[in-house]
Amino acid sequence: MSSLVLESVTKIYKVKREPDVRAVDAVNMTVDDGEIVGLLGSSGCGKTSTLRMIAGFEDITAGEIRAGERRLNDLAPATRNIAMAFEGYALYPPLKIRDNIAFGLLRDRRPRAEIDAKVQEIAALLDIEGILERYPPTLSGGQQQRTSLARALARSADVHLLDEPMSQLEPQLRAILRARIKDYLIQNKLTTIFVTHDQTEALALADRIAVMNDGKLMQYATGDDLKDRPANLYVASFIGEPPMNIFQTLSRSDGTRRDLEVQIAHDDTSAVLTLPTGTVADSDLVDGRKLALGIRPHQVRLGAAPEVGPVLKGKITSNQWLGDQTHLGVEAMGQLVIAVTDGTVDARVDSNIEITLPLTNLHLFDGESGNALHHGLIKKDAAA
C-alpha cells in the first residue's frame, strides 16, 4: 500500500425526532506507508467514527477513502485487508486466547508452524504468554485488551487500526508496552492509526497526530509542531501538560509609531508588549483588534528580565513540588498563570513575585477565530 487517503470524509448520524449529528466533518488526511498516526481528542470528537469508517463498520456519508489505488467506500470490511483492535475487545469466548490471536492467520490459511511462531512472538511482546491456554471470560479487562491488540498486530494487513489500545492498562505496564509496540510497528513497517484521548500516548507512539474537536480536524502535525506551532487556540490549550497560558488582549496602534503594541489589561492594571516592525504584519495588529497571547508554562521565567520580554507582577497562589519540577501558580493580570521550573522554588503562597514572558516564546492568535498569527515574537534588539 502506498498511502491511505481520507478526502472530505463526513459522517452524519440520523437520530429519530432529533437533529442530525455531524460526527465527522469533512476530514482530509493522508497516512503514508509505514507511518504511525494518532487520532487524539476528547470523547465525542469523532475519532472512533473516523476509525470505523476506515474499517468499513460505519458507512461514509460523504467523501472518499482510498488505500493506494483502491477506493474503500463500498468495500465490505472483510475485503479491505484492514486489521482492527476494538475498544470493546470483540473476542471469541469459545476460543482459547491462543486461537483468538491466531484467528486472522488461520483464516488466511497460513502454515501452522508460522502461526504458532507469530502467536508466541506477539504474546511475548504484550506479556501474555501465561494466558494463551485460557478463555476470554476468565481474563481481566487489561488481559482481554492485550489479547485484542495481539490479534490485530499478528495479522499482515495494509492498515492496522487500534481503538484505545491500552486504556485499561495500569500506568507502569502502559509505559513499557508503548515502547515495545512502537519498536514492533517500526521494525515491521506497519501502517497504523490509533485512537486515544491520552496525549502522552499520542506523543510517545505517533509520527503525526490528528487533533480532532467536534468532528473537525483541528491540526495534523508532528508532536513538536503541535506544541511549538499550534494552528489555533484549541490545539494550543489542548496539547501540553499543564496547558498553555492564554491572555486575552487588544492591539494598540495609532498608525504613526514604528513599533506595534499589544496590551494585556485587567481592571486598572495593564502590561504592554512592544512588537518590532516586521515581526507581525501591520494588518494583523489594527487598533483595537482582539487577540490572544499564549506561552507554555515551562517557558515562563521567574523574576524580572525586561530585556527578554514583558514583566508581570503577581501573587503566588500555589507552589507544588512534583518530584522533578515545581508547578507555580501565579495570579497576574486578573488570571492564573502557571510556571513550571526545574528544582524547588523557595516562595510562600500569598507572597508577591515577578514573572517574565520571553518574546521569543510567545504565540499570537486572533481573538475571534482562534487561528494562530505568529509563533515566537522577536526581541526588539534582535530585529534591528
ZAMARGU-4260 file (C-alpha; in steps of 0.2 Angstrom, whole numbers, plus 5000, padded with zeros to 4 digits):
<rodrens>
0) 5000/5000/5000 | 5007/5017/4995 | 4996/5028/5007 | 4979/5029/5015 | 4970/5045/5010
5) 4954/5052/5018 | 4946/5066/5007 | 4932/5077/5014 | 4926/5062/5024 | 4910/5066/5033
10) 4899/5055/5045 | 4881/5061/5049 | 4871/5051/5061 | 4852/5051/5058 | 4843/5052/5075
15) 4824/5049/5076 | 4814/5065/5080 | 4831/5074/5084 | 4843/5085/5074 | 4856/5075/5063
20) 4873/5073/5072 | 4888/5078/5061 | 4900/5067/5070 | 4914/5069/5057 | 4915/5085/5047
25) 4925/5085/5030 | 4941/5077/5037 | 4956/5077/5025 | 4971/5067/5030 | 4985/5056/5021
30) 4994/5042/5031 | 5010/5037/5022 | 5015/5019/5020 | 5023/5013/5037 | 5018/5029/5046
35) 5010/5028/5064 | 4996/5041/5066 | 4987/5045/5082 | 4969/5052/5082 | 4968/5062/5098
40) 4954/5071/5106 | 4941/5071/5120 | 4926/5060/5120 | 4913/5063/5106 | 4926/5072/5095
45) 4923/5060/5080 | 4940/5050/5081 | 4932/5032/5083 | 4919/5036/5070 | 4933/5040/5058
50) 4942/5024/5063 | 4926/5014/5060 | 4923/5022/5043 | 4941/5017/5038 | 4937/4999/5044
55) 4921/4998/5035 | 4910/4996/5050 | 4902/5013/5048 | 4895/5020/5031 | 4903/5036/5024
60) 4890/5050/5022 | 4901/5060/5010 | 4919/5060/5004 | 4931/5046/4999 | 4944/5034/5007
65) 4957/5026/4997 | 4971/5014/5001 | 4984/5015/4987 | 4974/5014/4971 | 4959/5005/4979
70) 4943/5015/4984 | 4937/5008/5000 | 4920/5017/5002 | 4909/5002/4996 | 4920/4988/5000
75) 4915/4976/5014 | 4926/4976/5030 | 4932/4958/5026 | 4939/4963/5009 | 4948/4979/5014
80) 4963/4970/5021 | 4962/4980/5037 | 4966/4974/5055 | 4957/4982/5070 | 4959/4981/5088
85) 4942/4986/5095 | 4939/4996/5111 | 4926/4983/5116 | 4939/4969/5113 | 4927/4958/5102
90) 4935/4942/5107 | 4928/4924/5104 | 4923/4917/5121 | 4923/4898/5115 | 4941/4900/5109
95) 4957/4900/5119 | 4967/4915/5119 | 4980/4907/5108 | 4966/4904/5095 | 4959/4921/5097
100) 4976/4929/5092 | 4978/4917/5078 | 4961/4919/5071 | 4965/4930/5056 | 4981/4920/5052
105) 4970/4904/5052 | 4958/4912/5040 | 4972/4917/5029 | 4977/4898/5029 | 4995/4902/5035
110) 5006/4886/5039 | 5003/4880/5057 | 5021/4882/5061 | 5021/4900/5055 | 5005/4904/5065
115) 5012/4897/5081 | 5028/4907/5079 | 5019/4923/5077 | 5007/4920/5091 | 5022/4917/5103
120) 5031/4932/5096 | 5016/4944/5099 | 5012/4936/5116 | 5029/4939/5122 | 5028/4957/5115
125) 5012/4960/5126 | 5017/4950/5141 | 5003/4937/5139 | 5012/4921/5136 | 5005/4914/5153
130) 4987/4916/5147 | 4987/4908/5130 | 4978/4892/5136 | 4964/4902/5145 | 4947/4908/5138
135) 4942/4926/5137 | 4928/4926/5151 | 4942/4921/5164 | 4953/4936/5160 | 4954/4954/5167
140) 4949/4969/5156 | 4968/4973/5154 | 4972/4955/5148 | 4957/4955/5136 | 4963/4971/5129
145) 4980/4965/5126 | 4973/4949/5118 | 4963/4960/5106 | 4978/4971/5102 | 4988/4955/5099
150) 4976/4948/5087 | 4977/4964/5077 | 4996/4965/5077 | 4998/4947/5072 | 4989/4950/5055
155) 4998/4955/5039 | 4987/4969/5033 | 4988/4985/5023 | 4982/4996/5038 | 4981/4992/5057
160) 4968/5001/5067 | 4969/5002/5086 | 4955/5009/5096 | 4960/5015/5113 | 4973/5000/5113
165) 4980/5002/5131 | 4966/5012/5140 | 4963/4998/5153 | 4981/4995/5157 | 4990/5001/5173
170) 5002/5016/5170 | 5018/5007/5173 | 5013/4992/5161 | 5007/5005/5148 | 5023/5014/5148
175) 5033/4998/5145 | 5021/4992/5131 | 5021/5009/5122 | 5040/5007/5119 | 5039/4989/5114
180) 5024/4992/5102 | 5032/5007/5094 | 5048/4997/5090 | 5037/4982/5083 | 5027/4994/5072
185) 5043/5002/5065 | 5053/4986/5063 | 5038/4978/5053 | 5034/4995/5044 | 5015/4993/5049
190) 5004/5007/5043 | 4995/5011/5059 | 4981/5023/5065 | 4976/5023/5084 | 4963/5032/5093
195) 4967/5039/5110 | 4962/5053/5122 | 4979/5052/5131 | 4991/5065/5124 | 5006/5056/5132
200) 5002/5040/5122 | 4999/5050/5106 | 5016/5059/5108 | 5025/5044/5113 | 5018/5032/5099
205) 5014/5043/5084 | 5024/5050/5069 | 5010/5063/5067 | 4995/5067/5077 | 4977/5072/5071
210) 4969/5083/5084 | 4950/5082/5082 | 4936/5093/5091 | 4918/5092/5087 | 4920/5082/5072
215) 4933/5093/5064 | 4952/5091/5061 | 4960/5105/5070 | 4978/5101/5066 | 4988/5086/5058
220) 5006/5088/5063 | 5021/5081/5072 | 5020/5082/5091 | 5034/5095/5091 | 5024/5106/5079
225) 5008/5104/5089 | 5017/5111/5104 | 5028/5124/5096 | 5017/5129/5082 | 4999/5126/5086
230) 4987/5130/5072 | 4974/5138/5084 | 4969/5141/5102 | 4960/5124/5104 | 4976/5115/5100
235) 4987/5127/5110 | 4976/5124/5125 | 4973/5105/5122 | 4991/5100/5119 | 5003/5101/5134
240) 5003/5097/5152 | 5000/5109/5160 | 4991/5118/5146 | 4997/5134/5138 | 4994/5150/5147
245) 4982/5161/5137 | 4980/5180/5139 | 4966/5189/5131 | 4972/5206/5124 | 4969/5221/5112
250) 4981/5228/5100 | 4986/5247/5100 | 4992/5257/5086 | 4989/5275/5080 | 4997/5272/5063
255) 5012/5283/5066 | 5024/5273/5079 | 5037/5262/5072 | 5033/5248/5084 | 5016/5240/5086
260) 5009/5236/5104 | 4998/5223/5111 | 4990/5227/5128 | 4986/5215/5142 | 4974/5224/5153
265) 4963/5219/5168 | 4954/5232/5178 | 4966/5247/5182 | 4982/5237/5178 | 4990/5233/5161
270) 5006/5227/5153 | 5011/5232/5135 | 5021/5221/5124 | 5031/5231/5110 | 5032/5221/5094
275) 5046/5226/5082 | 5040/5230/5064 | 5041/5215/5053 | 5038/5203/5067 | 5020/5203/5064
280) 5011/5211/5049 | 5004/5228/5052 | 4987/5222/5046 | 4986/5209/5059 | 4988/5222/5073
285) 4975/5235/5068 | 4970/5246/5083 | 4958/5238/5095 | 4959/5221/5087 | 4955/5206/5099
290) 4970/5195/5101 | 4976/5181/5112 | 4994/5179/5118 | 5000/5161/5124 | 5015/5155/5132
295) 5019/5137/5138 | 5021/5135/5157 | 5039/5129/5156 | 5044/5145/5146 | 5038/5157/5159
300) 5053/5164/5168 | 5053/5168/5186 | 5059/5185/5191 | 5061/5201/5181 | 5070/5201/5165
305) 5063/5216/5155 | 5077/5214/5141 | 5069/5197/5137 | 5050/5202/5137 | 5036/5210/5147
310) 5037/5208/5166 | 5021/5205/5176 | 5018/5207/5194 | 5008/5194/5203 | 5004/5184/5219
315) 5008/5166/5222 | 4993/5155/5224 | 5001/5138/5224 | 5018/5130/5225 | 5018/5112/5220
320) 5034/5101/5220 | 5031/5086/5209 | 5047/5076/5212 | 5057/5083/5197 | 5049/5100/5194
325) 5039/5114/5203 | 5022/5120/5196 | 5020/5138/5202 | 5003/5146/5201 | 5003/5165/5200
330) 4989/5177/5199 | 4994/5190/5187 | 4983/5202/5177 | 4967/5195/5184 | 4971/5177/5179
335) 4980/5162/5184 | 4997/5159/5176 | 5006/5143/5178 | 5025/5142/5178 | 5035/5126/5178
340) 5053/5126/5183 | 5066/5113/5187 | 5071/5111/5206 | 5061/5118/5221 | 5056/5136/5222
345) 5058/5145/5240 | 5042/5155/5239 | 5027/5156/5250 | 5009/5156/5245 | 5002/5174/5245
350) 5019/5181/5243 | 5022/5193/5228 | 5033/5188/5213 | 5038/5195/5196 | 5037/5184/5181
355) 5044/5187/5163 | 5036/5182/5147 | 5050/5180/5134 | 5045/5187/5117 | 5054/5173/5108
360) 5042/5160/5117 | 5025/5170/5114 | 5012/5164/5102 | 4999/5176/5095 | 4982/5171/5090
365) 4966/5180/5083 | 4954/5183/5097 | 4939/5180/5087 | 4943/5165/5076 | 4957/5157/5087
370) 4968/5155/5072 | 4987/5157/5075 | 4995/5173/5068 | 5013/5171/5074 | 5024/5159/5084
375) 5039/5166/5094 | 5040/5186/5094 | 5057/5193/5091 | 5066/5203/5104 | 5067/5222/5099
380) 5086/5222/5098 | 5087/5206/5088 | 5076/5214/5074 | 5087/5229/5072
</rodrens>
